[in-house]
Amino acid sequence: MERFRKYLGMDINLENVSNQQRLEAFGIACRYAPDPPEDFDEFEFGTDFAGQDNIVITVTVELGKIKKIMFGVADAEDPDIIRSLTGPQLNAFLSKKGDQLVGFFDYITG
């Protein structure tokens, strides 16, 4: 998770967040983007891992700057329920997808 700390406090680029075709190049889809974002708001992105397509990346922003990044899994029955990945799940996810995620965060903050 340390490699994502550098994105905290950075501005989120709304134009890049809405470029679905470019996000797909990172294997990520925007699930929710507030339009326009409130002073304190969240963006949700989805990706797949280990045969599951319900991995959720939540990016919390305050005044347009990233304040928190969370990785979770959406409940199969109710996708509005998101649970944090366990330590081993998170380690495996970041080991496999970490470089893609760095590219993704570089893009949405660029």
Beta strands, then each sheet from edge to edge (+ up, - down):
strand 1: 29-32
strand 2: 40-49
strand 3: 52-62
strand 4: 65-74
strand 5: 82-84
sheet 1: 1+ 2- 3+ 4- 5+
end
